[in-house]
Amino acid sequence: MGHRERTALNNLRNLALWILIALLLVLLFNLFQGSNKSAQAQQLSYTAFTQEVVKGNVQKITLSGDEVKGELRNNTQFVTMVPPNDQTMWTTSRSMMSTSRSPSLTMACRRS
């Protein structure tokens, strides 16, 4: 086997090795991305959300326009929508902040 053949064979082995490494990295990336899907927020009705607030089960919420994302005390992620022209959300927020187990409250504004 000549020098050129050995060089070509080594180049082919190097290329195969890099392809294998790239495939393993993609596989690992997809594996860890898949674990986030199980932690997706559960859809919660607005009525159920307000009931959880009254029970003191809501740990934190983020308000963004009509959407409320949050976390219950058992670390369950949830999302719900505030009905149009509903004043209960502001009453609910105030009651959450005045309880002894006050959750952190994050508010985000949506641009019109």
C-alpha positions in Angstrom: 0.0 0.0 0.0 1.5 3.3 -1.0 1.6 6.5 0.9 -1.3 8.0 -1.0 -3.5 5.1 -0.2 -2.7 5.2 3.5 -3.3 8.9 3.6 -6.7 8.5 1.8 -7.6 5.7 4.2 -6.6 7.8 7.2 -8.6 10.7 5.9 -11.6 8.5 5.4 -11.3 7.1 9.0 -11.0 10.7 10.4 -14.1 11.7 8.4 -16.0 8.7 9.7 -15.0 9.5 13.2 -16.1 13.1 13.0 -19.5 12.0 11.5 -19.9 9.5 14.4 -19.1 12.3 16.9 -21.5 14.7 15.3 -24.3 12.0 15.3 -23.7 11.3 19.0 -23.9 15.0 19.8 -27.2 15.3 18.0 -28.5 12.2 19.8 -27.5 13.6 23.2 -29.0 17.0 22.4 -32.3 15.4 21.3 -32.3 13.2 24.4 -32.0 16.2 26.8 -34.5 18.2 24.7 -37.0 15.4 25.0 -36.8 15.5 28.8 -38.2 19.1 28.8 -41.3 18.0 27.0 -42.4 16.0 30.0 -42.2 19.3 32.1 -44.5 21.2 29.8 -47.1 23.3 31.5 -50.5 21.7 32.0 -53.5 23.6 30.7 -55.6 24.7 33.7 -59.1 26.2 33.5 -59.4 29.7 34.9 -61.9 28.4 37.5 -59.5 25.7 38.6 -56.7 28.2 38.7 -58.7 30.6 41.0 -59.6 27.6 43.2 -55.9 26.6 43.5 -55.1 30.2 44.5 -57.8 30.2 47.2 -56.4 26.9 48.5 -53.0 28.4 48.7 -51.5 25.9 46.2 -50.1 28.5 43.8 -46.4 29.2 44.3 -45.8 31.8 41.6 -47.4 33.3 38.5 -46.4 35.3 35.5 -49.0 37.5 33.9 -48.6 38.3 30.2 -51.6 40.0 28.7 -54.5 37.5 29.1 -52.2 34.5 29.7 -51.2 33.3 33.2 -48.3 30.9 33.5 -47.3 29.6 36.9 -46.2 26.9 39.2 -48.2 25.1 41.9 -46.6 24.3 45.3 -46.1 20.7 44.1 -43.9 22.1 41.3 -46.5 21.4 38.5 -46.2 24.0 35.8 -49.6 25.4 34.5 -51.0 27.9 32.0 -54.4 29.4 31.9 -56.2 32.3 30.1 -57.9 35.2 31.9 -61.4 35.8 30.5 -61.9 39.2 28.8 -62.9 42.0 31.2 -62.3 39.8 34.3 -61.6 41.8 37.4 -61.1 38.6 39.5 -57.4 38.3 38.4 -56.5 41.5 40.1 -58.4 40.5 43.3 -56.8 37.1 43.1 -53.3 38.7 42.7 -53.9 41.0 45.7 -55.1 38.1 47.9 -52.0 36.0 46.9 -49.7 38.9 47.9 -51.5 39.4 51.3 -51.3 35.7 52.4 -48.6 34.6 54.7 -47.4 32.1 52.0 -47.1 34.9 49.5 -45.8 33.6 46.1 -43.5 35.5 44.0 -45.4 37.5 41.4 -43.9 38.4 38.1 -45.8 40.6 35.7 -45.0 41.1 32.0 -46.7 43.6 29.8 -47.9 42.8 26.3 -47.6 45.5 23.8 -50.7 46.3 21.8 
